[in-house]
Amino acid sequence: MSWTARPQVDEDLIAGREFIRADSERAARAFLDTAFEAFDTLAEFPRMGALARFGHPRLRGFRFLVLPHPFNRWLVFYRTARRGVVIERVVYGNVNWRQAPERFF
């Protein structure tokens, strides 16, 4: 199995890296490593993430995974596909994605 990512994911990862890098260069690199390791794990086990419960029909089937500590405030949203997963977004958990999911997806 494999994973692919939407273009917005690159922007999410860059923004996350820059946010974290303000405190620590090492942590910023670890954030990216952790995210890519999570993507690889999701490709192997695509149903391991929880099903996101969005009301909008276009968002049905989205799943999410919380990154491991110390990045456990970051969520990876994805969909399962025939040959793995499609990473849709990587979002900081404090962002109110539940209130207006159409703004993020």
N, C-alpha and C positions, 0 to 999 in steps of 0.2 A: 504494500500500500504506500501511497505517497500523499503529499499535501501541496496545495497551491494557495496563493494568497492574493486577495484583491489589492489593487494599487493603494487603497487607503491604509492598508496595514503597514506599508513602508513609512507613511507619514506618522502613523500612530507610534511605531517603534522609534523613529527619530525623535519625536516629541518626548516620549518617555525617557529615552537616553539623555536628552538635553536637560530634562527636569532633574533626573537623578545625578547627572554629572555636576550640577551646581554644588552638590555635597561631596561627591566622590567619583573620581574617574574609574576606579576599580569596580565600584558598585554599578556604574553605567555599563561597563563591559559585561559584568555578571548578569545584568538585566537582559541584555540581548542574548547571551548564552542560554539563560533560563527560558526565554521565550522560544528560541529555536528548538531547544530540547523538548519543550511542551508540544510544539508543532509535530515533531517526530513521533512523540508518544501518541498523540491523537491520531496520526496516520496509522499507527499499529493497532490502536484500540479506539476506533471512532465513536463508540457509544459510551465512553467512560465519562464524558461531561454530562452535566444535568441538562435536561430539556428546559429551555427558556420558555416561559409562558406569556407570549405576546398575543394581544387580541387581534392585531392586524393580520389578515390572511397572508400577505406577502412575507411575513416574518415567521410563519409556522415552520417548524422543523429546525429552527436555530437551537444550538446547544451552546453551553459555555463551560469553561474550565477556569478555576482560580489558579493562578500561578503559585508555585510553592514559596514558602518563606525564604527570604525576607521580602519577596515581591507579591505577597498574598493580598494586596489591594488592587492588583491588576487582573482583569478578566479577559480571556480569549473567547471570542464569539466565533462560532464556525457552523458549517453544515456538513452533513455526511454526503459523500458522492460515491459513484460506482467504484472508483479506484483510490479511495482515501477520503480526505476532507478538504474543504475550501475554507480557509481562514478568512473571516469577514472583517473583524475589527479586533484591536487590542485596546481596551478602555480602562482608564483608571476608575476604580470602584466608587470614588466620591462623586463622579459625574452622574447626574440624574438620568440615566439611560432608561429607566422604567417609566418615567413620567411622559417622555416624548421620544419613544424609540425610533420613530420615523426620521428624527433629526440625525441619528447615528447610523442607521442602516438603510 
